[in-house]
Amino acid sequence: MKNFILDTNVMLHDPQSLFKFQDNNIIIPITVIEEIDRFKKDMNETGRNARMVSRILDSLREKGSLASGVTMPGGGTLRIEMFSEKYFKNLPVDLRVDNGDNRIIAVAQDVRDRFPDAVTIFVTKDSNLRIKADAIGLIAEDYESDKVDIQDLYSGTRTIEVPPDAVDRFYGQGWLETPVEMAPNEFITIVDSANSAHSAICRNDPANSRIVPVRKVPKEGIWSLFPRNREQSFALDVLMDDSIKLVTLVGKAGTGKTLLAIAAGLHKTAEENIYNRLLVSRPVFPMGKDLGFLPGDIEEKLTPWMQPIFDNVELLISGHESEKRHSKGYKELMAMGLLDIEPLTYIRGRSIPNQYLIVDEAQNLTPHEIKTIVTRVGEGTKIVLTGDPYQIDNPYVDSSSNGLTYLVEKFKGERIAAHVTLTKGERSELAELAANLL
């Protein structure tokens, strides 16, 4: 049996973490309770998680004394450990400064020394705190129950060789029996084993257990947008398929993730009238130093954060109008209720039916925030999440623990979900070089 000492950020990241240490002992320093208390009035995700942790601990308190230990549902115990000034004497001089982090480390070290026969592990999502703990001989680990190795992330595409006649049969009959075991809606490029130039791009059709052609883009394009590479063709295929309710697009900057999603959303909303409106949202995280307070009303305050979305919509509308087809202006689309752009702050608590919902920069969200958003989806709504796991501005998630990669991994076997990894930058030659070299 092991002793796990939990840091504040673990429970603020995942309130259910208290139930994920199996039959081991969970020890929470009293300093952690004090820190959680300071967050409980915040009207954001952290505040909501703090309140949930307090409710969970209060319900456990009814089963016994938290000071002596309460038996957990999975076995093991949970207890609150008090801090004593004498614990500081065993810390190095540099760590005797009285602050929350040092108090938590001091408690972890005391637990280790009092129970030498048990393995004591300090769990924190703070990398600097893990370094400090390691420096004084504590075993320190990140909280990894929701981590997905970015190197092993499901790509949504693959390439395989097939017998020479298979490609011809595919073109002739318009389908082919699934050549290998595949995930629902996974894309595949079949290549003639005798002639690599002879190939076809296909998608696994889970309803009929066969691979089918990727849909062709109309000659006028999707809002005058045409795919520039194979992965963009894959993306448009699932973005335009109304039977697929959840689409995730992952790729580096300039691969066209957001532009493709908005083009498909505008087409489905303003042209085909499949959905009542296109709703585009993104988390509010600054790149670089935060500019602080912004003047103006709510719309003016949000403009800097939503500007990338405005730019993409305006680009599509200008291209659409250049084809001399009837097109509504950007302001008119919003005035008519066909298009809405807002921050994710306002999505919690809502039900979103019959809409084409795009969540941009989803790599900055935690798994819990992703769950909150996807569970808002009502009947008839399609949700598209885009992002780059290597460009994260949220200090509390990384390329392996962010909500986007977590969602991709959890939904890869579902019939109503599809995923595409875009690899080639199409913004400009310079942007592609920058993404690859810098």
Buried (B, 14 or more C-beta within 10 A) or exposed (E): EBBBBBBBBBBBBBBBBBBBBEEBBBBBBBBBBEBBEEBBEEEEBBBBBBBBBBEBBEEBEEEBEBEEBBEBEEEBBBBBBEBEEEBBEEBEEEBEEEEBBBBBBBBBBBBBEEBEEBEBBBBBBBEEBBEBBEEBEBBBEBBEEBBBEBEEBBBBBEEEBBEEEBBEBBEEEEBBEBBEEBBBBBBBBBBBBEEEEBBBBBBBBBEEEBBBBBEEBEEEBBBBBBBEBBBBBBBBBBBBBEEBBBBBBBBBBBBBBBBBBBBBBBBBBBBEEBBBBBBBBBBBBEEEEEEEEEEEEEEEBBEEBBEBBEEBBEBBBEBBBEEEEEBBEBEEBBEEEBBBBBBBEEBBEEEBEEBBBBBBBBBBBBBBBBBBBBEBBEEBBBBBBBBBBBBBBBEBBBBBBBBBBBBBBBBBEBBBBBBBBBEBBBBEEEBBEBBEEE
